[in-house]
Amino acid sequence: MTTDRSLPTPPINTLIVEDDPILAEAHRAFTERVPGFAVAGVAHLGTDALRLVATRPVDVLLLDVNLPDINGIELCRTLRAHGSAVDVIAVTSARDLSTVRAAVSLGVVQYLLKPFAFASFQDKLQAYAEYRRRAAQAPHQLAQTDVDRALAALHESPAPMLPKGLTEATLGAVVTMLQASDGLSAAQVSQGVGIAVQTARRYLEYLVTQCLATRTPIYGGAGRPEQLYQWTGGSTPS
């Protein structure tokens, strides 16, 4: 019996724009820890960011406002003037009202103030990923409810903590395996991640309850059918 196996969701290509090398590396490491995101590059100058956006696939910028060559707000204006629809998440210490208002007027979808912990960073990226997922699932001609549902993802409360016994690191490993496949059983995840089959099934079932994966029974012999788990995209709760 054949099953309909959808292709894994492409990662969200993220360009980090931060002039401080230590912070840039930290933001890179943070981004790589969030399932569904991939680092498309790191730019320490606004001019470098503009060049990279023009020469490689970039879905979203993690943008510092206080850059040494081009102010982040001006960089956004330049992108829009050149017709770029790349999304922007401001990651900055700039907290004056005029900067925040300018950022909003230029379509900045999230605003994260420094300093912050990884949990806050993760919440912003997960909310953005959920916004993209909802927008992608909406019909070509949007109704008001479609617009409201997509935009609401950017402002919803953070997802609850993982259930007892599940860890963020192992969940990330399970998600990475699913994203790179067209469907896996709990036994395959167990072998790939290095955890017990029962533990792998707990992680997979958790993803199903969060609408991040689907479960399909595969009938191949006597006894209970094996379950095939497939990644369906979206953001992974913290």
KOLMI-274755 format. One record per residue: x, y, z of N, C-alpha, C in turn; residue in three letters. Coordinates in steps of 0.2 Angstrom, whole numbers, plus 5000, padded with zeros to 4 digits. Example, Ala and Ser with C-alpha at 12.3 -4.5 7.8 and 13.67 -1.06 7.14 Angstrom:
% residues 2
506649725039506249785039506649845039ALA;506449895035506849955036506450005039SER;
//
This chain:
% residues 238
500449945000500050005000500450065000MET;500350114996500750174995500450224999THR;500850275001500550335005500750395002THR;500350445003500550515001501050545005ASP;501650555003502150585007502350655004ARG;502150705008502350775006503050785007SER;503250835003503950855004504050895010LEU;504650885013504850925019504751005018PRO;504551035023504551105023505251145022THR;505351185017506051215016506151255023PRO;506751265025506951305030506851375029PRO;506751415034506651485033507351515033ILE;507651545027508251565027508351635030ASN;508751635035508851695040509551725039THR;509551795037510151835037510251875043LEU;510751865047510951895053511351965051ILE;511052015053511352085052511552115059VAL;512152105061512452135067513152145067GLU;513352215069514052235068514452205074ASP;514252185080514652155085514752085083ASP;515352065082515551995080515351945085PRO;515351965092515151915097514451905097ILE;514051955097513351955096513051915090LEU;513451935084513251905078513351825078ALA;513851805082513951735082513451705087GLU;513251735092512751715097512051705093ALA;511951755089511251755086511251705081HIS;511851685078511851635073511751565077ARG;512051555082511951495086511251485089ALA;510951545091510251545093509851525087PHE;509951555081509551535076509551465074THR;510151435074510251365072509951315077GLU;509751345083509451305088508651295087ARG;508451345083507651345082507451305076VAL;507151245077506951205071506551245066PRO;506751235060506351265054506751325051GLY;507351345055507651405052508351385050PHE;508651415045509351405043509651475042ALA;510351475044510651545043510951545036VAL;510651595033510851615026511551655025ALA;511751685031512351725031512351765037GLY;512951795038513051845043513351915040VAL;513051965041513252035038513452075044ALA;514052105044514152155050514052225048HIS;513952235041513752305039513152305035LEU;512752365035512152365031512252355023GLY;512852385021512952375013513052295012THR;513352265016513452185015512752155016ASP;512352175020511652145020511252155014ALA;511352215011510952235005511252184999LEU;511952174999512252134994511952064995ARG;511952035001511751965002511051955000LEU;510652005002509951995000509851994993VAL;510252034989510152034982510451974978ALA;510851934982511251884978511151814981THR;510651804986510551734989509851734992ARG;509551674992508851674995508851695002PRO;508451745004508451765011507651775012VAL;507451745017506651755019506551805024ASP;507051815029506951865035507651885037VAL;507651945039508251985042508151985049LEU;508751965053508751985060509152045061LEU;508852105061509252165060509352205066LEU;509952225067510152275072510052345069ASP;509752385073509652455070510252495070VAL;510652495075511252535076511852505072ASN;511852515065512452485062512952545060LEU;513552525059514052575058514052615052PRO;513752585047513752625040513052645038ASP;512552605039511852625037511452605043ILE;511052655045510552645050510052595048ASN;509852545053509452495051508752515048GLY;508552565050507852595047507952615040ILE;508552655039508752665032508852605028GLU;509152555030509252495027508552465025LEU;508052465029507352445027507052485022CYS;507152555022506852595017507252575010ARG;507852565010508252545004507952485001THR;507852435005507552375003506852385000LEU;506452415003505752425001505852464994ARG;506252514994506352554988506552514982ALA;506952464983507152414978506652364977HIS;506052364980505552314979505652244983GLY;506052244987506252184991505652174996SER;505352114996504852095001505052055007ALA;505752055008506052015013505752035020VAL;505651995024505352015031505952035035ASP;505752075040506252095045506052085052VAL;506452065056506452055063506952105066ILE;506752155070507252205073507552165079ALA;508152165080508552135086508952195088VAL;508752235093509152295094509052325101THR;509452365103509452405109509052465108SER;508852485102508552545101507852545103ALA;507652585108506952575111506552645111ARG;506852695108506452755107505852745103ASP;505352785104504752775101504752795093LEU;505152845092505252865084505452805080SER;505952765083506252715080505752655079THR;505452645084504952585084504352605079VAL;504152665079503652685074503852675067ARG;504452705066504752695059504852625057ALA;505052585062505052505060504452475058ALA;503952495062503252465061503052495054VAL;503152555052502852585046503252555040SER;503852525041504152495036504052415036LEU;503652395039503452325039503852275043GLY;504152295048504552255053504052215057VAL;504152145056503652105059503652085066VAL;504352095069504452085076504952125078GLN;504952145085505452195088505652165094TYR;506352145094506652115100507152155103LEU;507052175110507552215113508052185116LEU;508752205115509252185118509352215125LYS;509552175130509852105130509252055131PRO;509251995129508751945129509051875130PHE;508551835133508751765134508551725128ALA;508851665127508651625121507951615121PHE;507551605126506851595126506451645123ALA;506651705124506351765121506451765113SER;507051755111507251745104506851695101PHE;506851635104506551585101505751595100GLN;505451625105504751645105504651685099ASP;505051735097504951785091505051745085LYS;505551705084505551665078505051615077LEU;504851585083504251535082503651565080GLN;503451625083502851665081502951685074ALA;503551705071503551725064503451665060TYR;503751605062503651545058502951525057ALA;502551535063501851515063501451565058GLU;501651625058501351675054501451655047TYR;502051635045502151615038501751545036ARG;501751505041501351445040500651455039ARG;500351495043499651515042499551555035ARG;499951595034499851635027499951585021ALA;500351535022500451495016499851445015ALA;499551435021498951385020498251425018GLN;498351495019497751535017497651525009ALA;496951535007496851535000497151594996PRO;497151594990497451654986497151714987HIS;496451714988496051774989495851764996GLN;496151815001496051815008495351835010LEU;495051805015494451835018494751865025ALA;494351905028494551945034494851895039GLN;494451835040494751785045495451765043THR;495551755037496251725035496751775037ASP;496651845036497151895037497251895045VAL;496651895048496651905056497051845059ASP;496951785056497251725059498051725058ARG;498251745052498951755050499351805055ALA;499051865055499351915059499351905066LEU;498851865069498751855076499351805078ALA;499651765074500251725076500751765078ALA;500851825076501451875078501351895085LEU;500751895088500651925094500351875099HIS;500251815097500051765102500551755108GLU;500251725113500651715119501151655117SER;501751655120502151595119501851525121PRO;502051475117501851405118502051385125ALA;501651335128501851315134502551275134PRO;502751265140503451225141503251155138MET;503851115137503751045134503551005140LEU;503150955139502950905144503550875148PRO;503450855154503950825158504250765155LYS;504950765155505350715152505550725145GLY;505250775141505550795135505950855135LEU;506550855131507050905131507050945124THR;507251005125507251045119507751025114GLU;508350995116508850975112508650915108ALA;508350865112508150805108507550815103THR;507050865105506550885101506850905095LEU;507350955095507650985089507950925085GLY;508250875088508550825084508050785080ALA;507450775084506850735080506550775075VAL;506450835076506250885070506650885064VAL;507350885066507850895060507750825056THR;507750765059507650705056507050705051MET;506450725054505850725051505850775045LEU;506150835045506150885040506650855034GLN;507050815036507550785030507250725027ALA;506650705029506450635027505750645024SER;505450595021504750595018504350555023ASP;504550545029504150505033504550455037GLY;504550445044504950405048504450365053LEU;504650305055504350275060504750295067SER;504450275072504750285079505350245080ALA;505450185077506050145077506550185073ALA;506450215067506950245063507150305067GLN;506750345070506950405074507350385080VAL;507150325083507550305089508250285087SER;508350255081509050235079509450295077GLN;509050345074509450405071509650455077GLY;509250465082509350505087509750475093VAL;509650405094509950375099509550375106GLY;508950365105508450365111508050295110ILE;507750275115507250215115506650235111ALA;506450175108505850185103505250215107VAL;505150195113504550225117504650295118GLN;505350315119505450395120505350425113THR;505550395108505550425101504750435100ALA;504350385101503650395100503350445104ARG;503550465110503350515114503450585111ARG;504050595108504250655105503750665098TYR;503750605095503350615088502550625090LEU;502350595095501650605097501550675099GLU;502050705103501950775105501950825099TYR;502350805094502350845087501650845084LEU;501350785084500650775081500150815085VAL;500150815092499750855096499750925095THR;500350955093500551025091500351035084GLN;500150995080499951005073500551015069CYS;501150985071501750995068501950935064LEU;501650885065501750815061501150785061ALA;501050735056500550695055500750625056THR;500250575057500350505059499950465054ARG;500250425050499850375046500050305047THR;499450265048499650195049499850155043PRO;500350115043500650075038500450005039ILE;500049975035499949905036500349855032TYR;500749815035501249775031501249705034GLY;500849685039500849615041500449605047GLY;500549555051500149535057500249585062ALA;499749595067499849635072499649715071GLY;499849755076499649825075500049855069ARG;499749905066500049935060500649985063PRO;501149995059501650035061501450105059GLU;501650155063501450225062502050265058GLN;501850295053502350335049502150415051LEU;502750445053502650515055502950565050TYR;502650615048502850665043502850735046GLN;503350775045503350845047502850885042TRP;502550925045502050965041502151045042THR;502751065045502951135045502651165051GLY;502851235052502651275057503251275062GLY;503051305068503551315073503451265079SER;504051255082504051205087504051235094THR;503551225098503551255105504151245109PRO;504251295113504851295118504751245123SER;
//
